[in-house]
Amino acid sequence: MAADLSQIVKAYDVRGVVPDQWDESLAELFGAAFVQVVGADAIVIGHDMRPSSPGLSAAFARGAARRGADVTLIGLCSTDQLYYASGKLNLPGAMFTASHNPAQYNGIKLCRAGAAPVGQDTGLADIRTLVETWSDSGAPEAAERTGTLSERDTLADYAAHLKSLVDLTAIRPLKVVVDAGNGMGGHTVPTVFDGLPLTVVPMYFELDGTFPNHEANPLDPANIVDLQERVRAEGADLGIAFDGDADRCFFVDERGEGVSPSAVTALVAARELAKHPGGTVIHNLITSWSVPEVVRENGGTPVRTRVGHSFIKQEMADTGAIFGGEHSAHYYFKDFWNADTGMLAALHVLAALGTQKAPLSRLVAAYDRYTGSGEINSTVSDQRARTQVVREAFAARQGVTMDDMDGLTVTTADWWFNLRPSNTEPLLRLNVEARDEPTMAKLRDEVLALVRG
């Protein structure tokens, strides 16, 4: 009987519990299917620190080699380090990680040569079909020639490439607390930050895929509490937190207060526009109003898009954009093959802070102009019906505009909110922004009351 992959093949990647939902035998089939769908005669593979990652990635490599592809194994790496390898070597790539998910999970993020994304509409659905077919009928036939397996260390080259994109030569000495969450930031930060005028206070740099200290998901405020306390205790200039596969980063200012990813998007956009005057900057529809404002103020063109890295990367390619940012702290750079890299965003923030005297809180205040709710999830039995209740409640109001680019977005001169369904869970996700705290709180509570019925 064919394996049912509906629970693990997501919109952008493969992700599920090991070994309950997938295992090394399926990983081997995924390797064979990936090579066939992308038409590759060579690929690159990396993995994170989860206990199941070495075995799964090795199985994937066997499957790929059996179908005739030469495989370059870069071993332990962050996801953006895998994207670097895919871009620099011009090879399709596979990264074994479940990002911020708990320890029992693992997954595969796939890309074509040059770090171009593979999602449902760009090959992932075809890969799933092949794996399901082969799991029923037996493994695919071996190619006439079995591919080779070789190892390559890309960490130093990855670090050098990032530092070539941001001028850090003139920054003042900074004290930085870094929380790697026992994830891949503990692997990449020492090499990338080496040689910079930084005093680094490391937290949870030990690679441990069981996440003994806290979940490696800094988007949840509970997971940056340790970092906030340490920044205050050390009198540090800032704190940086990475998620499990270190492709996203979050910032804490000198007071221990979190910095909005929208403010970081706006700050980096201004810096990129200084290098590339008149450029296009992509932002998803949940980032703050401040992002398109700052882009326009700096002579750029903002382009609004749906949430999700495949949409952002496609829009980056279509428009030739120089930079893109999301509310979830994914930051995308034209100079990095349009791929997301939290580490490059971190270097931009360090450069911006270190080339002037003001503290981080004052620096980002210029980019943090409104009051946001953050993302609030509500479990509902019928996403469409509850969204319709909200739509009808606001439809007749004066000065309201609505659009359906990604869920429902309702906008007035003083506030906006977006309500969108989760693709994988019975949830509605609400984001609210307004010109002041009382307006935001009142609107947030009103919409939540409608959603939760």
N, C-alpha and C positions, 0 to 999 in steps of 0.2 A: 504494500500500500504506500502511495506517495506521501512524503512528509507534508504536513500542513504548516506552511511558513507564514500564514496570515498574521500570527501574533508577534513575529520577530522582524519581518521586513517592513520597515517604517517608510515614511515619506522620503527621508534623506539617507537612511543608513539601515544596517542590520543591528538589532539589539534585543537581547533576551537573557533569561536565566540559564546558567551553565551548571550541570548538564541537562537540566529538566527540559528546556526548550530547544537547545541545540548543543552540539558537541564537535569533537575533532573530525568525525566521519562526515558531518555536514560541512564543516569548514573546508575539507578537502574538495568537496563538490563545488562549493562557492568559488574556490580558486580556479578550478577548471572552467566553470561557467563565466567567470569574470574575464579570463583570457579570451574565451571564444566571443563573447559579446563585444568587447572593445577591440578585438582583432589585434591583440598584442603579441609580439614575439619576445618582449622583455618587459618586466615590471619591477617595482620596488616595494618592499614590505617593511613596516615598523610596528612596534607594539609598546603598550604601557606596562605598568608595574603590577597589574592584577595577576593573581596566582595562575589563572587559566590562560593568560595571554601568550606565553612562549609556546605552549602546546598547540593552541589554536592557530597561531601564525605559521608555525612549522607545517601543520597539516595543510593549510591554504597554499603554502609554497610547494608542497608535494603535488597537490592537484594542478597547480599552474604549470609546474615543470613537466608533469606527465602529458600535458597538452602541448608541450613544445616550447614553452616560454622560459627564457633565461631569467633567473630571479636574483635581485640584489637585496640582501637582508641588512637593514641598518640597525636592527636590534632595538634596545630601549630608546624611546624618543617621545617628544611631545607631538601632538597632531600637527602643529604648524611646522615642526621640523620635518615631518613626512611630506607636507606640502612643499617645503623647500626642496627636498630631494626630488620630488616629482617634477617641479619646475626646472631645477638646475640640470637634471639628467634627462629631462624631456621624456619621462616614462610614466605610464599609468601606475597608480599607487593604491595600496591598501593599508589602513591603519587599524590595528586591533585595540579597541578601547570602548568603554561604555561611559566615558566622560565623567559626569558627576553622579551616575547611578550607584546604588549600593554594591558591596563587594561581590555578591553572587551573580551579578550581571556581567556580560561582556558583549562586544559588538564589533562591527567593521564599518569604517568610513572609507568610501571608495572614490577615486578620482581618475580621470583620464590624464593623458600626458599634459604637462603644463598646469597641473593642479585643477583642471576643469572638473566641476562637480558631476557626480553620478547620482541621480535621484530617480524617482518612479518613472518620469517621462524621458529620462536620458540614459536608460539602460538597466535600472534596478529591477523593473518589472520583468524584463526579459531574462535577467539573471535568475530571478526567483522561479520563473517557469522552467528553466533548464534544470535547476537543482531539484525541484519537485519531480520532474520527469525522471531524472537519473536516480533519485532515491527510490523510485518505484521499479525501474527497469534494470538497475545495476549501474556501476560506474561507467562513464564514457570510455570509448576506446582510446588507448594511448596513441599519441602522435608518432610519426615515423622516427622522429628524433626527440629524445628526452632533453628538456632544458637543463641548464647548469644552475647551481646554487653558489653564490659568492657573498662574502660579507664586506661591508664598507662602513666606516665611521664618518658620519657627516656633522657631528656636533660642532666642531671647531669652525668648519666652513659655514654652517648655519649662523653661528654667532657673528662671524666676520661679516657676512652679508647684511645682517640686521644693522650692525654698527656702521656700515658704509652708507646707510640710508638716513641716518640722523646724526647731526653734528653735536657731539658731546664734549668737544675739546675744551670749551670755555666755561663749563658749568662749575659753580662753586661746590665745595664739599657738602654732601648731604648724608644724613643718617636715615636709613630706610629699613623698616621692619618688613620682612617678606614671609607670608604664611603660604607654604606650598601645599598644605593639607595632606601631606604624605603622598602627593601626586607627582607628576612629571616636572613641575616647577623646581623640585629639589634636584633634578637632573640637569636642567637647562640654565637656571639662574647663575650658579657659580661660574660657568664658562662665559655667558653673555655679559655679566656684570664685571668680570675680571678686567682689571686695568683702568676702571672708571673711578673717579674720586668719590666713592661711596663707602660709607660704613654700613655694612649689611648685618642686620640682626636676624638670623634665620629662625623660623618656627616650622617644625614638622617637616624637615627636609628629608627625613628617612623615607625611602621608597617602600610603601606598605599598602598594598591593594586591599587590605581589610579595613583601612581608614580608622585607626584606633582612637584618634583625637576628636574628629568631627567629620561630617560628610564633606566631600570636596566640592561643595556647591555654594560659592559665595553669594549667589543671588538670594539665598535665604539668610535674612539678617542674623539668625541664631548662629550661623557658621562663621561670622566675622567678629563675634564678641571677644574672643581671645586676642585677635589682632588689634581691636580698638583699645583694649586694656593695655596691651604691650606698647603701643605707640605712645599712649599717655605716660606710662611708667618710664619709658626710655627717653622721653622728651624728643622723639624722632620728628623729622620733617614730614614724613608721610609713611603710610603702610600700603603694601600691595598684596592682594590675595589672588591666587590662581586656582582654577578649577582642576579636576582630576587629570585631564589630558593637557592642561596648560595652554589651551588655545584661547581662553578668555581670562581677562584680568579685571580686578576691581580695586578701587582706591579708597583710602581713608586719609583724611587730612590731619594736620598737626594737633587738632583737638580731639581726634578719635572719631570724627563724624564721617559717615560714608559720603562719597562723592557720586553724584548721579552719572550713570553711563551716558546719558544725553549730554551732560556738561562736558564729559570727556570727548564725546563725538564732536561737539562744537569746537572745543579747543584744538583737537587734532585737525579738524577740517580747516580751521584758520591757518594753521601751520602748513598744511599741504597746499593750500591756495597761495600762500606766499611763495612756495617753490614752483607752483604750476598756475600762474595767473589765469583767471577766467575758466577754470576747470569745473567739471560737474561732480557733485557730491550726492551719493545715494543715502537715503535714510528711510527706515521703515515707518509705517504710519503710527507707531506707538511712541516714537521718540518725541521729545518736547518740541513745542513751537520754537524754542530758542535755536534749534538746529538749523532749520531753513532761514531763520532771521540772520544768524551769524554768517551763514554761507553767502547770502545776498550782500550783507554788509562788507564782506571781503571780496566781492566781485565775482563770486561763483554762481553756478546754477544748481539749485537743489532739485532732486527728483525723488518723489515719494513712491514707495513700493510696499508690497506685502511683507509680512514677517517670514523669515526663513532664509537660510543661507543660499539655497539653490536659486531663489528669486533675486536676492541681492547680487549674487555672482553673475547671473544672466544679464541683469540690468547693467552691471559694471561693464560687461563685455559689449553689450549693445550700444551703450552711450559713450564708451571710452572714459568712464568716470575715473577720477584720481583716488577716490576714497569713499568708503561706505561705513555706516555705523548702525547698530541696533540697540534697543533698550536693554537687551540681555547681555551686553558687553562683548558682543562680537564686533571686531573692527577689521575692515577689509581694505587692502591697499593695491593699487595698480602696480606699484613697484614690487609687489610680492605675488605676482601672477593672479591678481584679483582675489586671493585667498585671505582667510581670516587669521590674524596673528595677534594675540594679546601681548606678546613680548614686544612687538614693534610699537604698539600703543603705549606700553610702559616706558619705553625709551623716549618717546615724544613727550610724555608728561614729565619725566626727569629732566629733559632738555629745557622744556618751558619753565619749570620751576627753578632750575639751576642757573638760568641766564638772567634772572632778575631777583630782587631782594625780598619781595613780599612772600608771606606764607601761602601754602596751597589753598587755604580757605578763601583768601582774598583773590588769588589768581583765578579760581574757578567761579567766583561770584558773578563775574561778568558774563558767564556762559550758563548760569543757573537762574533763570529769570521768573520762573513760574512755580506753582505748587502742584506736585503730582501725588497720586495715591499709591504708586507702585502697582504691580499686578496682583489682583485679588481673584482667587478661584472659588467658584460655587458649583457644587455637585447638583445636577439637575437630571430629571428623567427624560425630558424632551427639550433638547437644545433649541430646535427651531421654534417650538411653541413659546418658550420663555423669551426668546429674542423678539418674536412678534408682539408680545405683550409690551415690551419696552418700546418698540418701534411705534406702536399705536399711541402710547402715552405721550410721546414727544412730537408726533407728526404734526399736530395742529398748532404748535407753539410758534409765536412770532419770532422771526429772525433765525430759525433753525434750518440748517442744511444737513442732508444725510447722504452717505454713500456706502456702497457694499463691496469695496475693493477687497477687504479681508474682514469678514464679520460685518457688524454694523457700526459705523462711525457717525456720531451726532455732534455737530459743531455750531457754536454761536460766537459772537464777538468776544465773549468773556470766558468761555470754557469749551472743552470738548471731552467726549468719552468714546472709547471703542469697546465693543462687546463682541468677542469672537469665540467660536467653539474650538475645543481641543480636538485634534485629529485622532487621538488615541484613547481618550478617557471621556466619561460622561460629564464633562466640565464646561462651564462658560468662564472665560477670562475677561475681567474688567480692568481697564486702565482709564483713569480720570485725570485731567489737568485743568487748572483754573488760574486766574490772575492773583487769587489770594486764598489763604487757608480756609476761612469760613465758607466761601463759595464752593471750594473743592469738597469739603467734608459734607456739606448739605447735599450736593449732587451725588456724591458717592453713596451716601446712605439711601437716597431716593431710588437710585438705580438698583442697588442691592436688594431693597425691599421688593421691587418689581420682579427681579430675577428669582428670588427665593420664595416668592409667593406667600 
